[in-house]
Amino acid sequence: MMSTMFLVIWCAKLEGRGTVVVGWYKNATVYRYYEPIDLEWEDGQFFNAKARAEDCVLLPSASRYRAIWGVPRGRTSRYGFGQANVWFADEEDSNDVVLRVSANAMGIAKPDTEPGPCDEAHYVKVTGVPKGVSGAQVILLFSHTAKKLAEKRHRYEFEFSELCPVAMMGWGRL
């Protein structure tokens, strides 16, 4: 069983920096079970997500700052990665984030900013963002899942779950 068009975010525990985002696949195909891969130089390798090379990003190790790319751990907070290193960001305890989106940039706006168009940009409100998900992570998810929809349909409010389709599919506990 597989599903397509997912944003897969890869994380790793880095010495002295905790767990951080190290890269992502956009428009990925995700498999429920591991699939074997045949490599001429090595046997016994498996995968459960794949994407075209142009849809893959690996952050340079010097750019993996905890303040920007940090991911919470369940043992140090009420949310985040558990022992299995899988997190679907679907906790009840949540915040709202307002993004300022222009043709060339995207950033975090004041929380009380009203969603909608403004001079040379528009504001988008994302509700239900789990505590511990950084603004940078919301920007990353939004830019790869809902930005075109917001621009095309002039839609300015989204639930966080709309930015994380895997949570909507009920795959939260594979």
N, C-alpha and C positions, 0 to 999 in steps of 0.2 A: 504494500500500500504506500502511495506517495502523494504529496500535494505540492503545488508549484506556486510561485510568486511570493515567497516569504522573504523577510529580512532576517538573516541569521547573524547574530552578533557573537563573535568569538572572544572569550575572556581567558585570562591566565593569572595565576598567583605569581607576583613578581617580588623578589627579595626586597624587603623594606618598603614596598609600595602597596601591599595588600593585593586584592583581586581587581584587575583593571581590564577595560576593553582593549583588545590588541588588534582587532580588525573585524570585517563583516563581509557577508555576501548579500547582495541585493538580487531580487528576482530569482531566488534560489529554489531548487527542488529539494524537498525534505522527505526522507524515507522513514517510515515507522520502525523498520528493522534495519540493522546494518547490512550493507551490500558488499560483496567481495570485489576487490579491484585487482586486476592482473598487471603486475609490474615486472618487467624483464629482470630487474636487478634485486628484487626482494619478493618473498612469498608471505602469505598470511596477512595482508593489509585489508582493511575494511573502511567504509565511509557511510555516513547517513545524511549528508547534505552535499549538494554540488551546485555550481553556477558557472557561467561563462567567465573567462579571465577578465574581461573588461568590466564585469560587475563585482569584482573582488577587490577589497582594500586591506592592506596590511599596514598598520600604523608603525612608523619608525620607532624603535625602542626608546629613543631619547624623547619622544613626544607623548609617552604613556604616563602622564601625570595623574596621580590619584585625585587631585582636586577637580580635574576635568573628566577623566575617564573611569573614576573609581566605581566599583560595584559593591553593594552591601552584602554582608555575610549574615546568614540567619542566626549564627551562634553569638554574634555581637550586637544584634538588633532584632526586632520582631519580624523582619522581612529580609529578602535576599536569598542568595544561594544557600542551599542546605548541604548535607553531607554528600549528596550525589552530584554536586556541581551543576545542577539544572535549576533554572529559575524562569518562570513564565510571567513574572511581574503582574500578578493578579490579586494582590492583597486588598483587603477592604480599607485599610488605613491609607488615606490618599490626600493629595493636594491638587490644586489647579495651577496651570502654567499658561501665561499669555505670551505668544511669540509675535515679534515684529518681523514681517516678511516683505522684502523688497525684491526687485529684479536681480540684485547683485549680492544680497546678504540676508542673513537671518540672525536674530538675537532674542534675548529674553526682555520682555517689557514689564512695566510695573503691574503687579497683580490686579489692581483695580481698573486697568485699562479696558474700555469697552471693545469687544470684537467688532470688526468691520473695516471698511476701506478708510484710508486717510491719504494725505499728500504723498504721492510716489511710493506708497506701501500699503499694507493692510495688516490688521491685527487678528490673530487666530487664538482662540481659547481652547486649551486641551484640559478636559476635566478628568478626575479620577486617576491622576498620576500617583503611583505608589510612592510612599515616603522612601527616600534613598535613591530614587531615580534622579540623576542630575539633569540640569537644564540642557547640557550638551547632548545627553542621551535622548531627550525629548526632541531636540532639533534634528538629530540623526534619524530617528524613527520617522518623524514628520516629513522630512525631506525625501525619504525613500518610499513612503507609503501614501501620504495624503496631500502633499503639496500641489500636485497637478489637479487633483479633484477640487481643492480649495480655490485655485485660480480659475479653473474652467467653469465651475458651477457657482462661484462666488459664495462658497460655504465657509463660515468663519468660526464654527464650533464643532469640536470632535471629542468623543470619549477616548481615553487612552487605549481601551481595548480595541478600537478601530485601527490603531497604529501597530498593534501586535496580533496579527491574524491567528497565530498558533493558539493563543489563549481562547479565541472564539471557537475553534474547531474541537475543543474538548480534549486536546492532546496534553493538557497540563499535567497529567499523571501517567505518561506512557509506562 
